[in-house]
Amino acid sequence: MKLRTIVAGTALAALVAAPVASAQTPPVDGTTGVGGSVPSFLELILNQPSKGFASFAKTKSYSMSFNAQVTTTDSATVLTLADGDATSGSKLGHISIGSKRLPSPLEATVGKAAFQGLDSSVDPLLTRWNEQVTREQTTVKLRQKVKGKATGNYRKLVLVTLSTETP
Amino acid sequence: MTRVRSRLVAGALGLAVVGTATGGVIAQADDSAPRAKAAQQGGVEITPAMVERTAKRGNVGSFTVKNTTKNTLRVTVTIRPWTQNRSTGAVQANLKASLSPYVRASPQVFDLRPGSRSISLNMRRTTAAGSLYGGIQVFAKLKRPKKTNGINPQYNVIGRLRLNPARKRPNLRVGNTDVVGRGNARSLILAVRNTGNTLDPVGGTVKITGPTARNANIPQVSVVPGQVVYLKGGALRGMKSGSYTATWSVTQGAKRYTARRTFRL
């Protein structure tokens, strides 16, 4: 009885397996399209400076820096810096201590380029990328020339702009 | 035998649990590092950085703003017109003007905790030209800045908005030719204003005849409707002095313009 059951089971298994085996086709060469759309992307990461300039106790040039990291999928992207407090007038680009405005403007640069004042009508261009970049780090250097002792508290907002250059 | 098997099973289970736990720790360790870095120096990201649709009243698309800092940011979204550099063709958002009467973001001003938020763009009024091109300004500042004095950098990220016309009307106004630069760096330019409603690139060829003949291709440039850009007709290095005629063949899409201009070297 047992033997008959085993034989019947084996036959059934063979019947089931046969079409499966015949369904297997030999491997063939071919191509598979792998693709998708990647949305355009802009990212600006700023390392907030822990402290600003030292107190302006002497007549000299004071400097500080902060880091910016940029990710872009655009072919042409620029990083600029502007005064975040004033858009025009005599305060544009100048640090004020109390009611007193420092005569020299705040200046900025990246790398070895010359410092550019934030008091001009055109925002200083810091860096330009002509290709896609990922977390590209840039150190923005700021400089303030002080021609006389200036004590007191000051606060300045600077607008770091990451913008595409193609319309 | 049963006892042996159960011990084996128990051992395997124990190993699996340990493995899972270790895997979890490793995964956490791998995962936590970039997160900690992002929290330390976070920022603002927008995606897609370009919203392109056909201009029509109502919803014309959306994008996502993400705050990767550990603080709440006060975000303001404004659509700005482009100003285009005549020499390079590069655009810059005009932060003193706004296209809010035409397109407005919703929400326009909001607080963004660490995380992301979708912003939809709504066209309130169509333009006479039927198209609208501008920058999407995402300005973000710390909602509660530390009460410290000093320099406070703020985020300003500018993407692109392209609302193309339902019916393209390419049109250019061709201006004068000029020679710019000095010495060996002299080159020929032609001023063109885009009086149409498309961003289709402008290109073509220029044929210079005179004491020395020369042909050149005009590099393609996209001109924002209403703006003027100088097309580059190539370098004039090595050309003899005298009076020349430049025949410009300018194309935008399927439309072609021919302009003959004279200049002296």
Boltz contact constraints between the chains, C-beta under 6 A:
constraints:
  - contact:
      token1: [A, 39]
      token2: [B, 47]
      max_distance: 6.0
  - contact:
      token1: [A, 39]
      token2: [B, 48]
      max_distance: 6.0
  - contact:
      token1: [A, 40]
      token2: [B, 48]
      max_distance: 6.0
  - contact:
      token1: [A, 40]
      token2: [B, 49]
      max_distance: 6.0
  - contact:
      token1: [A, 40]
      token2: [B, 50]
      max_distance: 6.0
  - contact:
      token1: [A, 41]
      token2: [B, 47]
      max_distance: 6.0
  - contact:
      token1: [A, 41]
      token2: [B, 49]
      max_distance: 6.0
  - contact:
      token1: [A, 42]
      token2: [B, 46]
      max_distance: 6.0
  - contact:
      token1: [A, 42]
      token2: [B, 49]
      max_distance: 6.0
  - contact:
      token1: [A, 42]
      token2: [B, 157]
      max_distance: 6.0
  - contact:
      token1: [A, 42]
      token2: [B, 159]
      max_distance: 6.0
  - contact:
      token1: [A, 43]
      token2: [B, 45]
      max_distance: 6.0
  - contact:
      token1: [A, 44]
      token2: [B, 43]
      max_distance: 6.0
  - contact:
      token1: [A, 44]
      token2: [B, 44]
      max_distance: 6.0
  - contact:
      token1: [A, 44]
      token2: [B, 155]
      max_distance: 6.0
  - contact:
      token1: [A, 44]
      token2: [B, 157]
      max_distance: 6.0
  - contact:
      token1: [A, 45]
      token2: [B, 41]
      max_distance: 6.0
  - contact:
      token1: [A, 45]
      token2: [B, 43]
      max_distance: 6.0
  - contact:
      token1: [A, 46]
      token2: [B, 43]
      max_distance: 6.0
  - contact:
      token1: [A, 46]
      token2: [B, 153]
      max_distance: 6.0
  - contact:
      token1: [A, 47]
      token2: [B, 41]
      max_distance: 6.0
  - contact:
      token1: [A, 49]
      token2: [B, 151]
      max_distance: 6.0
  - contact:
      token1: [A, 52]
      token2: [B, 150]
      max_distance: 6.0
  - contact:
      token1: [A, 52]
      token2: [B, 151]
      max_distance: 6.0
  - contact:
      token1: [A, 66]
      token2: [B, 153]
      max_distance: 6.0
  - contact:
      token1: [A, 84]
      token2: [B, 154]
      max_distance: 6.0
  - contact:
      token1: [A, 153]
      token2: [B, 149]
      max_distance: 6.0
  - contact:
      token1: [A, 154]
      token2: [B, 149]
      max_distance: 6.0
  - contact:
      token1: [A, 155]
      token2: [B, 149]
      max_distance: 6.0
  - contact:
      token1: [A, 156]
      token2: [B, 151]
      max_distance: 6.0
  - contact:
      token1: [A, 157]
      token2: [B, 152]
      max_distance: 6.0
  - contact:
      token1: [A, 157]
      token2: [B, 154]
      max_distance: 6.0
  - contact:
      token1: [A, 158]
      token2: [B, 153]
      max_distance: 6.0
  - contact:
      token1: [A, 159]
      token2: [B, 154]
      max_distance: 6.0
  - contact:
      token1: [A, 159]
      token2: [B, 156]
      max_distance: 6.0
  - contact:
      token1: [A, 160]
      token2: [B, 153]
      max_distance: 6.0
  - contact:
      token1: [A, 161]
      token2: [B, 156]
      max_distance: 6.0
  - contact:
      token1: [A, 162]
      token2: [B, 157]
      max_distance: 6.0
  - contact:
      token1: [A, 163]
      token2: [B, 158]
      max_distance: 6.0
  - contact:
      token1: [A, 164]
      token2: [B, 160]
      max_distance: 6.0
  - contact:
      token1: [A, 165]
      token2: [B, 90]
      max_distance: 6.0
  - contact:
      token1: [A, 167]
      token2: [B, 82]
      max_distance: 6.0
  - contact:
      token1: [A, 167]
      token2: [B, 91]
      max_distance: 6.0
  - contact:
      token1: [A, 167]
      token2: [B, 133]
      max_distance: 6.0
  - contact:
      token1: [A, 167]
      token2: [B, 199]
      max_distance: 6.0
  - contact:
      token1: [A, 167]
      token2: [B, 222]
      max_distance: 6.0
  - contact:
      token1: [A, 167]
      token2: [B, 224]
      max_distance: 6.0
